[in-house]
Structures are given as structure tokens and as C-alpha cells.
Amino acid sequence: MLTNIIAFMDLFYVNLASNISTKSWLRFLYMNIPKLVSTVTHACTFHAVFMQTYMTFSISLFRMTLITHPTMHIMIWKFALPASVVVSLLTPLISTHKLFTADCYFKENAVIGNFSLVVDNNLLAVIMKELLSFMCLFTLFSLGINIASVIVLCIRTRNIRDIEAEKNMLILALLDFAVEAIVFGLLVVIYYNPGAFVLISKLVPHSMDILIFSNAYLIMILNKRIRQRVLALMRCSGKSDRRIATRPSIRSHKHGRVLVGRF
């Protein structure tokens, strides 16, 4: 949970720069800050995406072991979970260590009137290529595991609700990756086609917002109960909730005592 919060705040800070005007009172967040801070925060955004891809794969793997080994999965993941966390935290450094050692800083953008991150575009293009290749590879692994889970679930159980839940989780993983692919596709276009910078840079912050909250949106869309509860809360938000507290009374009954509330 702590790692997710840190990753969210880091991504939010870096992407907020494109929405902060150079005349805004929030400009102090990006003006004259140490290069070490801007370098680490920028590198952590890419590091977090590697970790997120690892976690998606780990969740798919956990779901498969739960189906294939319903009695042994707890013992398996007692050791596999710490190992997967360590791997997801450390192995992205194989690629992102170059960003942690490269100079990076925020600069006022006179064209758009906000703050831009100044980085080595050649290095960034290499990192983006490695990141997208990594995402594609592990998404194929996750896809294969999810399909195998659905097949095994269909064979072993007749519970339609369980099958539908597994299918929805597969759809959730695919749609989540699609959102990530769109966002980083836009970033790749920016780095390889500077002429499209002004237009696409306006789309990237909104795409990042969708990326950050994509899981919440998709779960609400795919889960009927959550969707109904959210819609019910939205309908009731404009209405006053009146409750009358009454004292319950006890009535005697020939077979015992019955608690009855007066309404």
C-alpha cells in the first residue's frame, strides 16, 4: 500500500508540471528545485510502470495457482509473494538506473506557458523502447495465464458466477494494458516527432489521469454490484437522509419473545 501511494504521488507530481502555469502560485514546486529531486522523481515514474506490469503478472499468476492448487496456494504464496515483491522492486533498475544517474530538471516552457521536463531524449527513447517491449512481453504472459485460468475454471466448476468473475478479471487486465499502451504510445510520438509536441502534450496529462484511475473506472464498469452501489449513492447525494430513531418494543409470543421495532 505504501509503495502504491508513493508511486501515485510521484506520477502526480511529475505530470502536474504540464498543467501548472508559470504565473501560478504553485510554480514554486518546480522552480529552482535541486536536480537530484527532479531526476529521482522522473526516474521513479518509469520505475513504477515496470513495477505495475510485474504486479499485473503476479496477480494473474496468483489467480491461476488459486484455481489449480486450491489447497496449496497459501503455502506457495507464503514464499512466492515476498520474492515477487523483491523482484518487482529491484529488477527494473536494470533499465531505470540510467535515468537515476542522468541530469534532469524542470524548465519554464515559453511556448505553452507551463513547465517542461528537460531530459536526454536519446536516453529516454532507449528507456521507452525497453519499457514497451517489457510491457508487451509480460502482457502476453499474463494473457496466456488468464486464458489458462478461465479454461481450468470452466472444466472444474459449474458455478457461472465464478466463471464470469474470472472473465471480468481477464478483461480488466487487457483494458488496463490498453490504457497504458495508449499513454506511452503518445509519449513515444512526442519523443520521435517533435512537431507533434504541442498537440499531443495537451492530451498526455488527461491520459495520465485516466491511467492513474483506470483500475477504479474499469472495476466499476465490470462489477455490477459496485456499479449499482455507486449509482445509488449518486442518486441519493442530492436527497436528505432522514432517519427516525425509535425504541424497540418487546411483545410476548406463546413460543417466546419477539423483538419488534416501531416505525
Buried (B, 14 or more C-beta within 10 A) or exposed (E): EEEEEEBEEBBEBBBBBBBBEBEBEEBEBBEEEEEEEBBBBBBBBBBBBBBBBBBBBBBBBBBBBBBBEEEEBEEBBEEBEEEBBEEBBEBBBEBBEBBBEBEBBBEBBEEBEBBBBBBBEEBBEEBBEBBBEBBEEBBEBBBEBBEBBBEBBBEEEEEEEBBEBBBBBBBBBBBBBEBBBEBBBBBBBBBEEEEEBEEBBEBBBEBBBEBBEBBEEBBBBBBEEEEEEEEEEEEEEEEEEEEEEEEEEEEEEEEEEEEEEEE
